[in-house]
Amino acid sequence: MANTINIKNKKAAFNYTFVEKYTAGIKLAGTEIKSIRMGKASLVDAYCIFINGELFVRGLNITEYDYGTHSNHDPRQDRKLLLTKRELKKLERKSTEKGFTIVATRLFINDNGLAKLEIALAKGKQEFDKRHEIKKKDLKRDMERIRKF
């Protein structure tokens, strides 16, 4: 069975330059993983924070499970990310530097059926960087149109 769940945060790629990427496990409730398997999650405003030396993702919206009961989960709660101690220390040290943040870039289900979150240590882009990126995309699109003729 092929896993087709691959939820991306396109806004993050536009607003940030990715320095390093990590794949982290997520601590989820039963109804949360069922909603993710149905493709009902959004990474639009997701970012990571450290609380007492542990990494949590904030702003990850996992819609309530349709067939859940009174024990359904809170869609916007903070969720713990699972990384090695060495990776956590490195991320905590780097994220305290000026201009760096940790953003969620992709949510997927791996071959073993586990939900994974790809996070990136990112540096914010300036306005002129964004304009340059748009200009490159437009030029590439124009070149593709010319090649078709």
N, C-alpha and C positions, 0 to 999 in steps of 0.2 A: 504494500500500500504506500503510495507516494504522498508525502506531506506537502500540501499546497499552501499552508499558512506561512505567509511572509509579509508582515506588516512593516512598512518603512516610514521613516520620518523625513520627508523630502524638505520640509522647512528648515530642519537642522543643517542639511548640506548647503543650503543657500545662505544661512546666517553665520555659519562657523566653518573654520578650517580645521580638519581633523588631524591631530598630531599622532595619537596612538589609539588603537581599537582593542577592545577586550570582549570576550564572550562570557557572560555571567549567567548563573542559574537564578531562578526566582522562587521565593518561598510563596506558594499559592494555596488557596483553599480549593476544595473540590469543585465548587460551582464556578470558580474563576477559570480553571483549566478547561472546563466544558465550554465556557463562553469564548475562550481563545480559540478552541478547536472549531467553533462555529464562525470564527473570523470577526468577532465583535469586540475589537479593542482599538484604541487610538493612542498614538504616541505624540500628538501634535505639541503639547506643552510639557512633555516629560523631561525631567532633569534629575540628576542624582545629588544627594547630600549625605554628609557624614553625621551620624548621631552616635555618640559614645564609641567611636572607633569602628562602627559598622556602617556599611553603605546601604542606603535606601533610595528607591526611585519614587519621585513625587510627581504627580500630574499624569501618571499613566491611567487612562480611563478604560476599564474593563467593564462592559455593560453587564447588568444583572442577568443571570441565567433565566431564560424564559420559563423553564419548568421547575425552578427552585421554589423552596417553601419559605417558611419564616426564618430559616437559617441562611438565607441568601447573603452575599457579601456586599460591602460598601464599594461602589464603583470607583471612587477617587481616593481610596486609602493609600497610605505609604506601604510599599512592599519591600521586604529585605532582599538584597542581592547577595549571591553566594560566590565569593572569589577566594583565592588563596591569601594567606596573611601577607605574603611578600607583595602581591599585586595591590592589596588594600593599602599597605603602607606607602607604596610608590604613588598610587593615585591620590592619597590624602596629602602627601608632601607636594605633589605637582599642582593640585587643585587650589592650594592656598596661595600660589604665585599669582601676581596681578595679571588679569586678562584671561585666565584659564577657567574652564568649567567642565563639568562632566554631563554629557547629553546622551539620551537614548536614541539610537539610530535605527534599530531593526528588532522586531520581535518575531521569533520563528519557533517551530517545533522541530527538534532534531530527529535523527533516525531511530532513537530509542523511545520516542514519544514524549520527551521532556521539553517544557517550554524554556527557551533561552532568550536572553536579551543582549543584544550587541550594544555596548556603550563605547563612547569615544571621549578621550581627553581632547577638548576643543578650545580653540582660540577664536574669539569673536572677529568677524570681518568688519572692516570699515566700509562706509558708504561707497567709496570709489572702487573698492574690491568687488562689491556686488554689481556695480555698473559694468565693470570690466568683464565679469562672468556672463552677464546678459549679452554684451556685445559679442563675446566669443560664440555663444549659442546661436545668435542671429547669423553670424558669418558662416558657421558650419551648416546651418539650414539652407542658406543661400547657395553655398557650394554644392550641396546635394541636389538642389533644384537645377542648377546649371548642368550638372553631370547627366541628368535624365534626358536632356535634349541633345 
